[in-house]
Amino acid sequence: MNALTKKTPIEELIANVLETRFENFDYATVEHAKNRMIDVLGCLIGGANTPENLALIELIKDWGGKEEATILIHGGKALAHNVAMVNSIMARSFDFEPVDVSVDNAIIPHHSSGTTVMTAIAMGEAKAASGKELMTSMLVGDDVVARVLAASGFDFGLGWDGTGTVNMFGTTAIAGRLMGLDRLQMRDAFGIVLNQMAGSFQNIWDGTTCFKLQQGVSARNGIFSAELAKAGWTGPEDALVSKFGFYHLYTGGRLNLEILTKDLGKKYYSDVTFKPYPCCRTTHPAIDCALALVQKNHVNSEDIKEVVLYAFRGALDGFCGQPFRIGRFPHGNANFSYYYTVANALLRKSVKPQHFSGESIREPQINSLINKIKLAELPEAMDPWRAKLKVLMKDGKEFSEATETPKSDPLKNPMSKDEIVAKFWTNVEFSQTVTEKKAKKLLRLLENLEELENVNRLVQLLVA
């Protein structure tokens, strides 16, 4: 097979995917990778038993096939691409895993870690990879996702959910590296996966179960594409900048070529925000305000007459600002709603996974409070991360809180390691699927992942 000679961006990306070694990463990059794995695996544990996930697991077991990788928490083995899909979907269940791709301090809303971590673990198990190789494959996949996304700037208005588009390039990179593809095969794999991209934001507007499907499909399709390339299938030569490549089809032609390869092999980009609340990140500034308000003023929700949330116009016009309704999948409606998340924080004085159960969402008291909430534009806000909340009480008293930097802002107010670990334990305690003993062993193993000889030891701790 002839070596590739052109130095196009996609070929430079491919070279970096295949040639990067664990020793290329600095300490901060490795520690951040470990923290993201702790966070994602905690979210998987927390989301393991939702009814829709259990239904998917039964389907995958019914499909059968070669036993390549383990369905985490529930046990049982199946084809690696199907396992990566369901594990990724479980991790997204409460919209709680890391978000926000950052390239040169430009932060773009996105979810990639839930896909890349689970793809790396499934393929790592299938190939008996070491801890170093697991992290290396994951980090080069993360970097591909971040660069491809950042090069377009991304636009919610186009309607594509990036978890069903750019994530596939990252999972293809992970799978291709762990499968030992050469450069030409990897180029084919990227071209093959281009043919499988999709994912509509209408899933979120309508509050459907499918809001988390794209992350799983991206994991599955990346592995499948690498397998096809290994088997000899060919794909478009340049999946990114060709006439009908990714940027033409999915970004309206927006492309900053420099970002694709700037500092390639020197900087490895990924998600940077650890979410403190199990719901859409857009709602977090409003939640911060609500929690601060009730904690400082000991507000009884029954005594509230009116609530006004002031936020960025662009956020108010998005899915989080639409009128709250309870549809066929209540969790999806509540997760992406200013109305529900603010009412929940005011009523329950916390925001936890259990607050997004159907029973909690339908509770009459919270729906009564939702009816008292109004949304208004915060004129001076130039981004979605500022908010102000005003609460008028029945006795005439008025309370207000504002935020300019939401909790866990990666640049100004990052979550500490202790907070990330505490969040992991929140998920473990909520799920009640993994014993405290196993969870402690898992944390110790993840803290020293580079010393792990075989990923199977990690997997064994993640079966209930």
C-alpha positions in Angstrom: 0.0 0.0 0.0 1.5 3.3 -1.1 2.2 6.0 1.5 0.3 9.2 1.3 2.4 12.1 0.0 0.1 15.1 0.1 0.1 17.3 3.2 -3.5 18.2 3.3 -5.1 18.9 6.7 -6.8 15.6 6.9 -3.5 13.8 6.2 -1.8 15.8 8.9 -4.5 14.9 11.4 -4.2 11.3 10.4 -0.4 11.3 11.0 -1.0 12.8 14.4 -3.6 10.2 15.3 -1.3 7.3 14.4 2.1 8.7 15.5 1.3 10.3 18.8 2.8 8.5 21.8 1.8 8.8 25.5 5.1 10.6 26.1 3.9 13.5 23.9 1.4 14.6 26.5 2.2 17.0 29.3 1.1 16.4 32.9 -1.9 18.7 32.7 -3.2 17.0 29.6 -3.0 13.6 31.3 -4.5 14.7 34.5 -7.4 16.4 32.6 -8.0 13.1 30.7 -8.2 11.2 34.0 -10.6 13.7 35.4 -12.8 13.4 32.4 -12.8 9.6 32.6 -13.8 9.8 36.3 -16.6 12.2 35.4 -17.9 10.3 32.5 -17.8 6.9 34.2 -19.6 8.5 37.2 -22.3 9.7 34.8 -22.5 6.3 33.2 -23.1 4.7 36.6 -25.7 7.4 37.4 -27.6 6.8 34.2 -27.3 3.1 33.9 -30.9 2.2 35.0 -33.1 4.6 33.1 -36.0 2.6 31.4 -35.0 3.6 27.9 -31.4 2.4 28.5 -32.7 -0.9 29.8 -34.8 -1.4 26.7 -31.7 -0.7 24.5 -29.6 -3.1 26.4 -32.2 -5.8 25.9 -32.1 -5.1 22.1 -28.4 -5.4 22.0 -28.4 -8.7 23.9 -31.0 -10.0 21.5 -28.9 -9.0 18.5 -26.1 -11.2 19.8 -22.8 -11.5 17.9 -19.2 -11.9 18.8 -18.5 -11.1 22.4 -15.9 -8.3 22.1 -16.6 -5.9 24.8 -18.7 -5.5 28.0 -21.9 -3.7 28.6 -20.9 -1.7 31.6 -22.8 -2.0 34.9 -25.2 -4.5 33.6 -22.7 -7.1 32.3 -22.9 -9.3 29.3 -20.8 -9.0 26.1 -21.5 -8.0 22.6 -20.0 -6.6 19.4 -17.7 -3.7 20.4 -19.5 -1.1 18.2 -22.9 -1.9 19.9 -21.3 -1.9 23.3 -19.7 1.5 22.7 -23.0 2.8 21.6 -25.0 1.8 24.6 -22.3 2.7 27.1 -22.1 6.2 25.6 -25.8 6.6 25.7 -25.9 5.6 29.4 -23.2 8.2 30.1 -25.3 11.0 28.5 -28.5 10.0 30.3 -28.7 13.0 32.7 -26.8 15.4 30.5 -24.2 15.5 33.2 -20.9 14.6 31.5 -18.2 17.1 30.5 -19.0 19.7 27.8 -17.6 22.6 25.9 -14.7 22.1 23.5 -12.0 24.7 24.0 -9.4 25.6 21.3 -7.1 28.5 22.1 -9.5 29.6 24.9 -12.4 29.8 22.5 -15.2 27.7 24.1 -17.8 26.0 21.9 -20.8 24.2 23.4 -20.5 20.5 22.7 -20.5 17.0 24.1 -17.6 14.8 23.1 -16.2 13.0 26.2 -19.2 10.8 26.7 -18.6 9.4 23.2 -14.8 9.3 23.2 -14.3 7.8 26.6 -16.7 5.0 26.0 -15.4 4.3 22.5 -11.8 4.0 23.9 -12.9 1.7 26.7 -14.9 -0.6 24.4 -12.2 -0.8 21.8 -9.5 -0.9 24.5 -11.1 -4.0 26.0 -11.6 -5.6 22.6 -7.9 -5.1 21.8 -6.6 -5.7 25.3 -5.0 -2.2 25.3 -2.9 -0.8 28.2 -3.9 2.2 30.2 -1.4 4.4 28.3 -2.7 3.3 24.9 -6.3 3.8 26.1 -5.6 7.4 27.1 -3.5 8.1 24.0 -6.2 6.9 21.6 -8.9 8.8 23.5 -6.8 12.0 23.5 -6.1 12.0 19.8 -9.8 11.3 19.2 -10.8 14.2 21.4 -8.3 16.4 19.6 -9.8 15.5 16.2 -13.3 16.4 17.4 -12.2 19.7 18.9 -10.2 20.8 15.9 -12.9 19.8 13.3 -15.6 21.6 15.4 -13.6 24.7 16.1 -12.5 25.2 12.5 -16.2 25.9 11.6 -17.1 27.9 14.7 -20.3 25.8 14.8 -23.8 27.2 14.5 -26.8 25.9 16.4 -29.0 27.5 13.7 -28.0 25.0 11.1 -29.9 22.3 13.0 -27.1 19.7 13.1 -26.2 18.3 16.6 -22.5 18.0 16.5 -22.6 14.9 18.7 -23.9 13.1 15.6 -21.4 14.7 13.2 -17.9 15.7 14.4 -17.9 13.1 17.2 -17.8 10.4 14.5 -14.4 11.7 13.3 -13.1 11.3 16.9 -14.4 7.8 17.4 -13.1 6.8 14.0 -9.7 8.0 15.0 -9.8 6.1 18.3 -11.0 2.9 16.7 -8.6 3.1 13.8 -5.6 3.7 16.1 -6.5 0.8 18.4 -7.1 -1.5 15.4 -3.7 -0.6 13.9 -4.9 1.0 10.7 -2.3 2.5 8.4 -2.6 6.1 7.0 -4.4 5.1 3.8 -6.9 2.9 5.8 -7.5 5.7 8.3 -8.2 8.1 5.4 -10.7 5.7 4.0 -12.3 5.3 7.5 -12.8 9.0 7.8 -14.4 9.0 4.3 -16.6 6.0 5.3 -17.9 7.7 8.4 -18.7 10.9 6.5 -21.5 8.8 4.9 -23.1 8.0 8.3 -23.4 11.5 9.9 -26.7 12.9 11.1 -28.4 14.2 14.3 -31.0 16.9 14.6 -31.4 19.5 17.4 -35.2 18.9 17.0 -34.6 16.1 19.4 -33.9 18.7 22.1 -36.6 21.1 21.1 -39.2 18.3 21.3 -37.7 16.8 24.5 -37.2 13.3 23.0 -35.3 10.3 24.1 -33.2 10.7 21.0 -31.3 13.7 22.5 -28.7 11.2 23.7 -28.9 8.8 20.7 -26.4 10.6 18.5 -23.5 10.2 21.0 -24.1 6.5 21.0 -24.5 6.3 17.2 -21.2 8.2 16.8 -19.4 5.6 18.9 -20.9 2.8 16.9 -20.3 4.3 13.5 -16.7 5.3 14.2 -15.8 1.7 15.1 -17.8 0.3 12.1 -16.1 2.6 9.7 -12.6 1.6 11.0 -13.6 -2.0 10.6 -14.8 -1.5 7.0 -11.5 0.3 6.2 -9.6 -2.5 7.7 -11.6 -4.9 5.5 -10.6 -3.0 2.3 -13.5 -0.6 1.8 -12.6 2.8 0.4 -14.1 6.2 1.2 -13.8 9.7 -0.1 -10.2 10.9 -0.1 -10.8 14.1 1.9 -13.8 13.8 4.2 -13.3 17.4 5.4 -12.6 20.0 2.7 -13.5 18.2 -0.6 -16.3 19.5 -2.8 -18.9 17.6 -0.8 -17.0 17.0 2.3 -17.9 17.8 5.9 -17.6 21.5 5.8 -19.6 21.9 2.6 -22.4 19.6 3.9 -22.6 20.4 7.6 -21.3 23.9 8.3 -22.5 26.0 5.3 -18.9 26.1 4.0 -17.5 27.8 7.2 -13.9 26.8 7.6 -10.8 28.1 9.3 -8.1 25.8 7.9 -5.4 27.1 10.3 -7.3 25.7 13.4 -7.2 22.2 11.9 -3.5 21.9 12.2 -2.2 24.8 14.4 0.1 23.4 17.1 -0.8 19.9 16.0 1.0 17.3 18.1 1.9 20.0 20.7 -1.6 20.8 22.0 -4.3 18.2 22.5 -7.8 19.7 22.9 -10.9 18.3 24.5 -14.0 19.2 26.6 -13.1 21.5 29.4 -16.3 22.1 31.5 -17.4 19.7 34.3 -21.1 20.2 34.9 -22.3 20.8 38.5 -25.9 20.1 37.6 -27.5 17.2 35.7 -29.2 19.3 33.0 -28.5 21.5 30.0 -25.5 23.8 30.6 -27.4 26.8 29.3 -29.6 26.7 32.4 -26.8 26.7 34.8 -26.4 30.5 35.3 -30.1 30.7 36.2 -29.7 27.7 38.6 -26.8 29.4 40.3 -28.9 32.5 40.9 -31.9 30.4 42.2 -29.8 28.4 44.6 -27.9 31.5 45.9 -31.3 33.3 46.4 -33.0 30.5 48.4 -29.9 29.8 50.5 -29.3 33.4 51.5 -32.9 34.4 52.1 -34.5 31.1 53.3 -37.3 31.5 50.7 -40.3 29.2 51.0 -41.5 28.5 47.5 -45.2 28.5 48.6 -44.8 32.2 49.5 -43.6 33.2 46.1 -45.8 35.4 44.0 -43.7 35.9 40.9 -40.3 35.0 39.5 -38.6 36.8 36.6 -35.5 35.3 35.0 -33.4 37.8 33.0 -31.0 36.1 30.5 -29.2 36.6 27.2 -31.7 37.0 24.3 -30.1 34.3 22.2 -30.6 31.8 25.0 -34.2 32.8 25.6 -34.9 32.3 22.0 -33.4 28.8 22.1 -34.9 25.5 23.3 -34.4 26.3 27.0 -36.6 29.3 26.7 -39.6 27.7 25.1 -42.8 27.2 27.2 -42.6 24.2 29.5 -44.7 21.2 28.7 -44.6 17.6 29.8 -44.4 15.3 26.8 -43.9 11.5 26.3 -40.4 11.8 27.7 -40.7 14.2 30.6 -37.0 14.1 31.4 -36.2 15.5 28.0 -38.6 18.4 28.5 -37.3 19.2 32.0 -33.6 18.9 31.2 -33.7 21.6 28.6 -36.0 24.1 30.3 -35.3 27.3 32.1 -38.8 27.1 33.7 -38.3 23.6 35.2 -34.7 23.9 36.3 -35.3 27.3 38.0 -38.5 26.1 39.7 -36.7 22.9 40.8 -33.8 24.9 42.4 -36.2 27.2 44.2 -38.5 24.4 45.4 -35.9 21.7 46.3 -32.9 24.0 47.0 -30.7 21.6 45.0 -30.4 20.1 41.6 -29.9 16.3 41.5 -30.5 13.4 39.1 -33.5 12.2 41.1 -35.2 15.6 40.4 -35.5 14.6 36.7 -37.7 11.5 37.3 -41.2 11.5 35.8 -42.6 11.6 39.3 -40.6 14.6 40.3 -41.4 16.5 37.1 -45.1 15.9 37.4 -45.3 17.0 41.1 -48.1 19.6 41.4 -46.1 21.9 43.6 -43.3 22.4 41.0 -45.8 22.9 38.2 -47.6 25.5 40.2 -44.3 27.3 40.7 -43.4 27.0 37.0 -46.6 29.0 36.2 -45.3 31.9 38.2 -42.0 32.2 36.2 -41.5 34.8 33.5 -38.5 35.2 31.2 -37.1 38.6 30.1 -34.1 39.8 28.3 -31.0 40.9 30.2 -30.1 43.9 27.9 -26.4 44.1 28.9 -25.8 40.4 28.5 -23.6 39.6 25.5 -23.3 35.9 26.1 -25.4 33.1 27.6 -23.4 32.8 30.8 -24.9 35.8 32.5 -28.2 35.8 34.3 -30.3 37.6 36.9 -33.2 36.2 38.9 -35.8 38.4 40.7 -38.3 36.8 43.1 -41.4 38.8 44.4 -42.9 37.4 47.5 -46.6 37.5 48.5 -45.8 39.8 51.4 -44.2 42.3 49.1 -40.6 41.5 49.8 -38.3 41.2 46.8 -35.1 39.2 46.4 -32.6 39.1 43.5 -29.4 37.4 42.5 -27.2 37.7 39.5 -24.2 35.9 38.0 -21.6 36.8 35.4 -19.6 33.6 35.8 -21.5 30.3 36.3 -20.2 27.7 38.6 -17.4 25.5 37.0 -16.6 28.0 34.2 -13.4 26.4 32.9 -11.5 29.7 32.7 -12.7 31.8 35.7 -14.3 29.3 38.1 -13.2 25.8 37.3 -14.4 22.8 39.3 -11.7 21.4 41.6 -10.5 17.8 41.7 -12.3 17.3 45.0 -15.6 18.5 43.5 -15.2 16.2 40.5 -14.7 13.3 42.8 -17.6 14.3 45.0 -19.8 14.4 41.8 -18.6 10.9 41.0 -19.8 9.8 44.4 -23.1 11.6 43.9 -23.7 9.4 40.9 -22.6 6.2 42.6 -24.9 6.9 45.6 -27.8 7.8 43.3 -27.5 4.7 41.1 -26.9 2.1 43.8 -25.4 -0.2 41.2 -21.7 -0.2 42.1 -20.5 -1.0 45.6 -18.5 1.5 47.5 -15.6 -0.9 47.6 -15.6 -1.2 43.8 -16.0 2.5 43.3 -13.0 3.2 45.5 -10.9 0.7 43.6 -12.1 2.3 40.3 -11.0 5.8 41.5 -7.6 4.5 42.5 -7.1 2.7 39.2 -8.1 5.8 37.2 -5.7 8.0 39.2 -2.9 5.7 38.1 -4.2 4.6 34.7 -0.9 4.9 32.9 0.3 2.0 35.0 -2.5 -0.3 33.9 -1.3 -3.2 31.7 -4.8 -4.2 30.4 -8.0 -2.3 30.2 -9.9 -5.4 31.3 -9.1 -4.6 35.0 -10.9 -1.3 34.6 -13.9 -3.0 33.0 -14.2 -5.6 35.7 -14.8 -2.9 38.3 -17.6 -1.5 36.2 -19.9 -4.5 36.2 -22.3 -4.5 39.1 
